[in-house]
């Protein structure tokens, strides 16, 4: 209620606007000293979401504002903020597209005008399709993937670029220059570098790309990762500009690749422009002394949680350089709802990924998800809900029957418990009943907890984890098992750039997040190794990349086949415990087998995580297949017969697809 006192409904001005014509030449243009920004940068006809403009300028609250030049488009309400330098305008958008004018008046006399574009919405935009189990998502950290030009390596001097608005707003100077020797500095990867390697991504079998954030991050240190945003409506000029990002999405679509935008609603960076002058004092969470969040989002579903722990989790800052946004402020929430929708509409995006999802206020964030999905009913949004416990992850998926009645409206969640199980299982040699591959079995056995398995994103690594090549001590056989699991288990698979060739972290600097986020060899002019090309992969040697070609081909074979496999993309799962009897104890034999199946086809997967061959007892699977079956083994490319005595080599997987209605042998 505290925000209502800042609201003035302009009924009289609306009536006047509807009864007079407007000559734009009769009012002078604004100056940069009068209007410093208007966001969203533009809007569209036919949108479900109401438009609310944030206007910033010195003492801008002293002005009355009307919209002129487009019939039916009008200001319906003006909201003053606590800072006199902001106005929030509720705008009713009419059916006509074009450039209209925000006319700023004092004492009933027009003072200046500001151009604003209302575009015609592309046909079918609201019904856009999104990423699903049909896809494999390739995760890229743009600064470390490929550099197409060195022109942006010295930082941005400051200036205007094409951002999709009617004016040329200047993007501030970015002094953080490239230094590839420093693991936490910028290395110069850019959007054009991704565009130039879309063929590599497509050939690998990926059908979607998730980039870590590309928006302006102007922090003095570690700005390369993009998670401390300085401007939510502008691509960082060291990556490119808004127009190039839009082109990147279009060219990705031409290559059969969807684009997922990584967004952060929980926090901004201390370098964000509103940190100097926010519209409201509670725009971010502020405390007499710095308060760190407790990184324990179980407090939201914990019936025994203390209020002080809940407050710290909900309102504490992620780190000192990342102020916590206050989504309980309705203007903040509206800002982020429109921002996400603007980027989807402007760039023609295929989906979203939300960073640190449970660190946001749950109620407002549920409204955020609902608003985005009301605009785009088919869009997928995946939330980073990083927790090892399955019930605490499942809590955040929309439709989950939570006891407290909470529904996140978040369709997709990242399966961190499965990731942990895969990594632990493949690292364990001597195993007991609950260890080794039984860990993976046990996670899949708890699928009853999740509301929608088809919306689970599955993976074994991302940019926040140690490099899997290091965890597996550069063992290519373990990496192949991890790839086989993620390619064939339920959910939407995600692969972290470089894991297709078992990248490891840099050895020439202290271990750090930046060292794990290694440059892709061949992405920079002058690189001695080019792993983007088959010739380069075949020529790569030494300790680091001697298995690059083999692992790349293994990955591409699996995921290109996966595109054609209905059982893996849309089928059910039937899995089997693998045991061997040792005295009075049941000990796992450290293997795992399962079928993915539809009415017509099935895929049999056997994971042998031991240094010994495994001989199949085919009768073990008689409830699903009463006898031997002929099928196609994906990894070897050979036709095989699954029956008693079939041998699975040490530390290897078989993936066999077969017709369920083939004549019995």
C-alpha positions in Angstrom: 0.0 0.0 0.0 2.9 2.3 0.6 3.4 2.8 -3.1 -0.1 4.0 -3.8 0.5 7.4 -2.4 2.8 8.1 -5.4 0.1 7.4 -7.9 -1.8 10.1 -9.8 -4.4 9.1 -12.3 -4.5 11.5 -15.3 -8.1 11.2 -16.4 -8.3 14.8 -17.5 -5.1 14.6 -19.6 -6.4 11.4 -21.2 -9.6 13.1 -22.2 -7.7 16.0 -23.7 -5.3 13.6 -25.5 -8.3 11.9 -27.2 -9.8 15.1 -28.4 -6.9 16.9 -30.1 -4.4 16.2 -32.8 -0.6 16.6 -32.2 2.0 18.4 -34.3 5.4 17.0 -33.2 7.1 20.1 -34.6 5.3 22.2 -32.1 7.3 20.8 -29.2 11.1 20.6 -29.1 13.1 17.4 -28.6 14.4 16.4 -25.2 18.0 16.8 -24.2 20.2 14.3 -22.5 20.1 16.4 -19.4 16.3 16.1 -19.3 15.7 12.4 -19.9 18.4 10.0 -19.1 16.6 6.8 -19.9 13.2 5.2 -20.7 12.8 1.5 -20.2 11.6 -0.8 -21.7 13.4 0.5 -24.8 10.4 -0.1 -27.0 7.2 -2.2 -27.0 4.7 -4.0 -29.4 1.1 -4.0 -30.3 -1.0 -7.0 -29.3 0.9 -7.8 -26.1 -0.9 -9.4 -23.2 1.4 -7.7 -20.7 0.5 -4.1 -19.8 3.2 -1.6 -20.4 4.8 0.4 -17.5 7.6 2.8 -18.5 10.4 3.7 -16.1 11.5 7.3 -16.9 14.7 8.8 -15.4 15.8 12.4 -15.5 16.7 15.2 -13.1 13.5 16.3 -11.3 11.5 14.4 -13.9 8.7 13.9 -11.4 7.8 17.6 -11.7 6.4 16.9 -15.2 3.1 15.7 -16.4 3.4 13.2 -19.3 1.0 12.3 -22.2 1.5 10.1 -25.2 0.8 11.7 -28.6 1.0 10.5 -32.2 -0.6 7.0 -32.1 -4.3 6.8 -31.8 -5.4 4.6 -28.9 -2.0 4.7 -27.1 -2.2 6.7 -24.0 -0.9 7.2 -20.4 -3.5 5.8 -18.0 -1.6 6.5 -14.7 1.5 8.2 -13.5 3.4 6.9 -10.4 5.9 9.1 -8.6 8.8 7.4 -6.8 10.6 8.5 -3.7 13.4 9.8 -5.8 12.3 13.0 -7.7 14.3 11.7 -10.6 11.9 8.9 -11.6 8.4 8.5 -13.0 6.6 5.3 -13.8 4.0 5.6 -16.5 1.2 3.0 -17.1 0.6 3.1 -20.9 -2.3 1.6 -22.8 -1.0 0.5 -26.2 -3.4 0.8 -29.1 -3.6 -1.3 -32.2 -1.4 1.0 -34.4 2.3 0.6 -34.6 4.8 3.4 -35.2 6.7 6.1 -33.3 4.8 8.0 -30.7 5.9 10.9 -28.5 6.1 11.1 -24.7 5.2 14.8 -24.2 6.5 16.3 -20.9 4.5 19.3 -19.7 4.7 21.8 -16.8 1.7 23.9 -15.8 -0.2 22.6 -18.7 2.4 23.7 -21.3 4.4 21.2 -23.3 8.2 21.5 -22.5 9.8 18.7 -24.6 9.1 15.4 -26.3 10.7 12.0 -26.3 10.2 9.5 -29.2 9.1 6.0 -28.4 8.6 3.1 -30.8 5.6 0.8 -30.7 6.3 -2.1 -33.1 4.0 -4.5 -34.8 4.2 -7.8 -33.1 5.5 -10.7 -35.3 2.8 -13.2 -36.2 2.7 -16.2 -33.9 5.1 -14.7 -31.4 2.9 -15.6 -28.4 2.8 -19.2 -29.5 6.5 -19.7 -29.9 7.9 -23.1 -29.1 10.6 -23.7 -26.6 13.3 -26.2 -25.6 12.0 -29.7 -24.7 13.2 -33.3 -24.4 13.8 -33.1 -28.1 16.8 -30.9 -27.5 20.4 -31.1 -26.3 21.5 -27.8 -24.7 25.1 -26.6 -25.1 26.3 -24.3 -22.3 28.7 -21.6 -23.4 30.6 -19.0 -21.4 30.9 -16.4 -24.2 34.1 -14.7 -22.9 35.9 -18.1 -23.1 34.5 -19.6 -26.2 35.7 -17.7 -29.3 36.9 -14.2 -30.3 36.0 -13.1 -33.8 37.5 -9.6 -33.5 40.1 -7.9 -31.4 38.4 -4.5 -31.9 36.5 -4.8 -28.6 39.5 -6.2 -26.6 40.6 -2.9 -25.2 37.3 -2.1 -23.5 34.5 0.2 -24.7 35.4 3.9 -24.9 31.8 4.9 -24.3 29.2 5.8 -27.0 25.9 4.8 -28.6 25.0 1.6 -30.5 21.8 0.1 -32.0 19.8 -1.0 -29.0 16.3 -1.2 -30.5 15.1 2.1 -29.2 14.2 5.3 -31.0 17.2 7.1 -29.6 20.9 6.4 -29.4 21.7 6.1 -25.7 25.3 6.0 -24.8 26.7 2.9 -23.2 29.2 3.8 -20.5 32.9 3.2 -20.8 34.1 -0.3 -20.0 37.8 -0.1 -18.9 38.2 -3.9 -18.2 40.5 -4.8 -21.1 41.5 -8.3 -22.2 44.3 -10.3 -20.5 44.2 -13.9 -21.3 46.9 -14.7 -18.8 44.7 -13.6 -15.9 42.0 -16.2 -15.2 39.6 -13.6 -13.8 40.1 -11.0 -16.5 38.2 -10.7 -19.7 39.6 -13.0 -22.5 37.8 -11.4 -25.4 35.3 -14.0 -26.5 32.3 -12.4 -28.2 28.9 -13.0 -29.9 30.4 -13.0 -33.4 32.7 -15.8 -32.2 29.7 -17.9 -31.3 28.1 -17.1 -34.7 31.2 -18.2 -36.5 31.1 -21.6 -34.8 27.4 -22.4 -35.0 28.3 -25.2 -37.4 30.5 -26.8 -34.8 27.7 -26.7 -32.2 25.2 -28.1 -34.7 27.5 -30.9 -35.8 28.0 -31.9 -32.2 24.3 -32.7 -32.0 23.3 -29.7 -30.0 19.9 -28.1 -30.8 19.9 -25.3 -28.2 22.5 -23.0 -26.7 22.5 -21.5 -23.2 24.9 -18.6 -22.9 25.9 -17.3 -19.5 24.8 -13.6 -19.3 25.7 -11.3 -22.1 24.3 -8.1 -20.6 26.6 -5.2 -19.5 28.6 -6.1 -16.5 30.9 -3.2 -15.6 32.3 -4.5 -12.4 36.0 -3.6 -11.8 37.0 -7.2 -11.4 35.6 -10.5 -12.7 33.1 -8.9 -15.1 33.8 -11.7 -17.7 31.1 -14.0 -16.3 28.2 -11.4 -16.6 26.4 -12.3 -13.4 26.7 -8.8 -11.9 24.5 -6.8 -14.3 25.1 -3.0 -14.8 22.4 -2.4 -17.4 19.5 -4.9 -18.0 18.7 -3.5 -21.5 22.1 -3.5 -23.2 24.4 -6.2 -24.4 27.9 -5.7 -23.0 29.8 -3.9 -25.9 32.8 -6.2 -25.3 30.5 -9.0 -26.6 28.7 -6.9 -29.3 25.5 -5.0 -29.2 21.7 -5.6 -29.1 21.5 -5.8 -32.9 24.3 -8.4 -33.1 22.6 -10.4 -30.4 19.4 -10.4 -32.4 21.3 -11.4 -35.5 22.9 -14.3 -33.5 19.5 -15.6 -32.5 18.3 -15.4 -36.1 21.4 -17.2 -37.5 21.1 -19.9 -34.7 17.5 -20.5 -35.8 18.7 -20.9 -39.4 21.2 -23.5 -38.1 18.4 -25.4 -36.3 19.6 -24.1 -32.9 17.4 -22.6 -30.2 18.7 -19.8 -27.9 18.2 -19.7 -24.2 18.9 -16.4 -22.3 20.5 -16.6 -18.9 18.9 -14.0 -16.7 19.4 -12.8 -13.1 16.5 -11.4 -11.1 17.9 -12.0 -7.6 20.7 -9.5 -7.7 22.5 -6.8 -9.8 26.0 -5.5 -9.7 27.3 -2.7 -7.5 28.2 -0.9 -10.8 24.5 -0.8 -11.9 23.3 2.7 -12.7 20.5 2.7 -10.1 23.0 2.1 -7.2 23.7 5.9 -7.4 20.1 6.9 -7.4 17.3 4.2 -7.0 13.6 5.1 -7.5 12.8 3.8 -4.0 14.9 3.3 -1.0 13.8 -0.3 -0.8 14.6 -1.0 -4.5 17.3 -3.3 -3.2 17.5 -4.8 0.3 19.5 -2.5 2.6 20.8 -3.1 6.1 22.7 -1.1 8.7 25.5 -3.6 8.2 26.2 -5.9 5.3 24.1 -9.1 5.5 25.2 -12.2 3.6 22.5 -14.7 2.4 22.8 -18.1 4.1 22.7 -20.2 1.0 20.2 -22.5 2.6 16.9 -22.2 0.8 15.4 -25.1 2.7 14.1 -22.4 5.0 11.2 -21.8 2.6 9.8 -25.3 3.1 11.1 -26.0 6.6 8.2 -26.0 9.1 10.8 -25.4 11.9 12.8 -22.6 10.3 13.5 -19.4 12.3 12.4 -16.1 10.9 15.9 -14.7 11.1 17.2 -17.4 8.9 14.3 -16.9 6.4 15.0 -13.2 6.3 18.7 -13.7 5.7 18.1 -16.2 2.9 15.4 -14.0 1.2 17.1 -10.6 1.6 20.8 -11.1 2.2 23.2 -10.3 -0.6 24.7 -13.1 -2.7 28.2 -11.5 -2.3 29.3 -8.0 -1.5 29.5 -7.0 -5.1 25.9 -8.2 -5.9 23.1 -6.2 -4.2 19.9 -8.2 -3.5 16.9 -7.0 -5.4 13.6 -6.4 -3.5 11.0 -8.1 -5.6 8.4 -7.3 -2.9 8.4 -3.8 -4.3 5.8 -4.0 -7.1 7.7 -1.6 -9.3 10.8 -3.8 -9.1 8.8 -6.9 -9.9 7.0 -5.2 -12.8 10.4 -4.0 -14.1 11.8 -7.5 -14.2 8.6 -9.0 -15.7 8.7 -6.6 -18.6 12.5 -6.9 -19.0 12.3 -10.6 -19.6 9.4 -10.3 -22.0 11.1 -7.5 -23.9 14.2 -9.7 -24.6 12.1 -12.6 -25.7 10.1 -10.5 -28.0 13.0 -8.3 -29.3 15.5 -11.1 -29.9 13.0 -13.9 -30.7 14.3 -16.1 -27.9 13.3 -19.7 -27.4 13.5 -19.9 -23.6 15.0 -18.6 -20.4 17.3 -19.9 -17.6 17.0 -18.1 -14.2 20.1 -17.9 -12.1 20.0 -18.5 -8.3 16.2 -19.0 -8.5 15.4 -19.9 -4.9 17.3 -16.8 -3.6 14.5 -14.6 -4.9 11.4 -13.9 -2.9 9.2 -17.0 -3.7 5.9 -15.2 -3.9 6.9 -12.4 -6.3 9.0 -14.8 -8.3 6.0 -17.0 -8.8 4.2 -14.0 -10.2 7.2 -13.2 -12.4 7.0 -16.7 -13.9 3.3 -16.5 -14.3 3.5 -13.2 -16.2 6.1 -14.5 -18.6 4.1 -17.7 -19.3 0.9 -15.8 -19.8 2.6 -13.8 -22.5 4.2 -17.0 -23.9 2.2 -20.1 -22.9 4.7 -22.6 -24.4 7.9 -21.0 -23.2 10.2 -23.1 -21.0 12.0 -21.5 -18.1 14.5 -23.5 -16.1 15.6 -22.4 -12.6 18.9 -23.0 -11.0 17.8 -24.7 -7.7 21.1 -26.0 -6.5 20.6 -28.5 -3.8 21.6 -32.1 -3.3 18.3 -33.2 -1.8 15.5 -34.2 -4.2 12.5 -33.0 -2.2 14.0 -29.5 -1.9 14.7 -29.4 -5.6 11.2 -30.7 -6.5 9.6 -28.0 -4.3 10.4 -25.4 -6.9 8.8 -27.1 -9.9 5.4 -25.8 -10.9 2.6 -28.2 -10.1 4.4 -29.9 -7.2 1.9 -30.7 -4.4 3.7 -28.7 -1.7 2.1 -28.9 1.8 2.2 -25.1 2.2 0.3 -24.6 -1.1 3.2 -22.8 -2.8 3.4 -23.1 -6.6 6.4 -21.5 -8.2 4.9 -21.4 -11.8 8.4 -22.4 -12.8 8.1 -25.2 -15.4 11.7 -26.6 -15.4 14.3 -27.3 -12.8 18.0 -28.3 -13.0 18.6 -31.9 -11.7 21.5 -31.3 -9.3 20.9 -34.5 -7.3 21.3 -36.6 -10.5 24.5 -34.7 -11.4 25.9 -35.4 -7.9 25.0 -39.1 -8.2 26.6 -39.5 -11.7 29.9 -37.8 -10.6 30.1 -39.8 -7.3 29.2 -43.1 -8.9 31.8 -42.8 -11.6 34.5 -41.9 -9.1 33.9 -44.9 -6.8 35.9 -48.1 -7.5 35.3 -50.2 -4.4 31.5 -50.0 -3.7 29.0 -51.2 -1.2 25.2 -51.6 -1.6 24.3 -47.9 -1.8 27.4 -46.7 -3.7 28.6 -46.7 -7.3 26.0 -46.9 -9.9 23.4 -47.6 -7.3 23.5 -43.9 -6.6 22.1 -43.2 -10.0 19.5 -45.9 -9.6 18.4 -44.4 -6.3 18.0 -40.9 -7.8 15.9 -42.2 -10.7 13.9 -44.3 -8.2 12.7 -41.1 -6.6 11.2 -39.7 -9.8 7.8 -40.0 -8.1 8.7 -36.8 -6.2 8.8 -34.6 -9.4 5.8 -33.2 -11.1 7.1 -33.2 -14.7 10.1 -35.3 -15.5 10.1 -34.1 -19.1 10.9 -30.6 -17.8 14.0 -31.7 -15.8 17.4 -30.4 -17.2 20.0 -33.1 -16.6 23.7 -32.6 -16.8 27.0 -33.7 -15.1 28.8 -30.3 -15.2 28.3 -26.6 -15.7 30.3 -23.4 -15.3 30.1 -23.5 -11.5 31.6 -27.0 -11.1 35.1 -28.2 -11.3 36.0 -29.5 -14.7 34.8 -33.1 -15.1 38.1 -34.0 -16.8 39.9 -33.1 -13.5 37.4 -35.0 -11.4 37.8 -38.1 -13.5 41.6 -37.6 -13.7 41.5 -37.3 -17.5 40.0 -40.8 -17.8 38.2 -40.8 -21.2 36.2 -44.0 -20.3 34.6 -42.4 -17.3 33.8 -39.3 -19.4 32.1 -41.6 -22.0 29.9 -43.2 -19.3 28.8 -39.7 -18.1 28.0 -38.7 -21.7 26.0 -42.0 -22.2 24.0 -41.4 -19.1 23.0 -37.8 -19.9 22.2 -38.7 -23.5 19.8 -41.5 -22.5 18.2 -40.8 -19.1 14.9 -38.9 -18.8 14.9 -35.1 -19.1 16.5 -32.4 -21.2 20.3 -33.0 -21.6 22.7 -30.2 -21.1 26.4 -30.3 -22.0 29.0 -27.8 -20.8 31.4 -26.5 -23.6 34.6 -28.5 -23.8 33.3 -31.6 -21.9 32.9 -33.2 -25.3 36.7 -33.3 -25.3 37.3 -33.5 -21.6 38.7 -30.1 -20.9 40.6 -29.6 -17.7 41.3 -26.4 -15.8 44.3 -24.3 -16.5 47.5 -25.5 -14.9 49.4 -22.2 -15.2 47.5 -20.3 -12.4 46.0 -20.9 -9.0 42.8 -23.0 -9.0 39.8 -20.5 -9.3 36.5 -20.3 -11.0 38.2 -18.5 -13.8 40.7 -21.3 -14.3 37.9 -23.8 -14.7 36.4 -21.6 -17.4 39.1 -22.3 -19.9 39.4 -20.7 -23.3 38.3 -23.0 -26.1 41.5 -23.8 -28.1 41.2 -22.5 -31.6 38.8 -19.7 -30.6 41.5 -17.1 -30.8 43.7 -16.0 -33.6 47.2 -17.5 -33.0 46.1 -20.4 -30.9 48.5 -23.3 -31.4 45.7 -25.9 -31.2 42.3 -25.7 -33.1 39.8 -28.1 -31.5 36.9 -26.6 -33.5 38.2 -28.4 -36.6 38.5 -32.1 -37.3 42.0 -31.6 -38.5 43.0 -29.8 -35.4 41.4 -32.4 -33.1 43.2 -35.2 -35.0 46.5 -33.3 -34.7 46.1 -32.5 -31.0 48.3 -34.4 -28.7 50.0 -34.2 -25.3 48.5 -34.9 -22.0 45.5 -32.5 -22.3 44.0 -33.3 -25.7 45.2 -36.7 -26.8 41.6 -38.0 -26.5 39.9 -35.0 -28.0 39.1 -36.5 -31.4 37.8 -39.7 -30.0 35.6 -38.1 -27.3 34.3 -35.5 -29.7 33.2 -38.2 -32.1 31.6 -40.3 -29.3 29.6 -37.2 -28.2 28.5 -36.3 -31.7 27.5 -39.9 -32.4 25.4 -40.1 -29.3 23.6 -36.8 -29.5 23.0 -36.9 -33.2 21.4 -40.3 -32.8 19.4 -39.0 -29.9 17.6 -36.6 -32.2 16.0 -39.6 -33.9 15.2 -41.7 -30.8 11.6 -41.5 -29.7 12.1 -43.8 -26.7 14.8 -41.5 -25.3 13.1 -38.2 -26.1 9.6 -39.2 -25.1 9.6 -42.7 -23.6 9.2 -44.2 -20.2 11.9 -45.7 -18.1 12.3 -49.2 -16.7 15.5 -49.8 -14.7 17.0 -52.7 -12.9 19.1 -53.1 -9.8 22.4 -54.9 -10.5 23.7 -57.0 -7.6 26.1 -59.8 -6.9 25.8 -62.0 -3.9 28.8 -61.9 -1.5 28.3 -64.0 1.6 25.3 -62.5 3.6 25.6 -59.1 1.9 24.1 -57.9 -1.3 26.9 -55.8 -3.0 26.3 -53.8 -6.1 28.4 -54.9 -9.1 28.7 -51.2 -10.0 26.7 -51.5 -13.2 23.3 -50.0 -14.1 20.9 -51.0 -16.8 17.6 -49.6 -18.0 15.2 -49.5 -20.9 13.7 -46.3 -22.4 10.6 -47.3 -24.3 7.5 -46.4 -26.2 4.8 -48.7 -27.5 6.8 -49.3 -30.7 10.5 -49.0 -29.8 12.9 -49.5 -27.0 16.4 -48.6 -26.1 18.5 -50.8 -23.8 21.3 -49.1 -21.9 23.9 -50.9 -19.9 26.6 -49.0 -17.9 29.5 -51.1 -16.8 31.5 -49.0 -14.4 34.1 -51.6 -13.5 37.5 -52.7 -14.9 36.0 -56.2 -15.7 33.8 -57.3 -18.6 30.2 -57.9 -17.7 28.3 -60.9 -19.2 24.6 -60.3 -19.6 22.1 -62.6 -18.0 19.3 -61.7 -20.4 16.7 -63.6 -18.4 17.1 -60.8 -15.8 15.1 -58.6 -18.2 12.5 -61.2 -19.1 9.6 -59.1 -17.7 10.2 -56.6 -20.5 11.8 -58.8 -23.2 10.9 -62.5 -23.1 13.8 -63.5 -25.4 16.7 -62.4 -27.5 16.3 -59.2 -29.5 18.1 -57.8 -32.6 19.0 -54.2 -32.4 21.3 -51.4 -33.4 24.1 -50.5 -31.1 24.6 -46.8 -31.3 28.1 -46.3 -30.1 29.7 -49.0 -32.3 27.3 -48.5 -35.2 26.8 -52.3 -35.4 23.8 -54.5 -35.5 23.8 -56.8 -32.4 21.7 -59.5 -30.8 21.0 -59.0 -27.1 20.9 -62.4 -25.4 22.5 -64.5 -22.7 26.3 -64.2 -22.9 26.4 -60.8 -24.5 29.6 -59.1 -23.2 29.9 -55.5 -22.2 33.5 -54.4 -22.2 35.2 -53.0 -19.0 34.3 -49.3 -18.2 32.0 -48.9 -21.2 28.4 -48.5 -22.1 26.1 -50.1 -24.7 23.1 -48.3 -26.1 20.9 -50.6 -28.2 17.7 -49.5 -30.0 15.3 -52.1 -31.2 11.8 -52.6 -32.5 9.4 -53.9 -29.8 7.2 -55.6 -32.3 9.9 -57.5 -34.2 9.1 -61.2 -34.8 10.3 -63.4 -31.9 13.5 -65.3 -32.5 
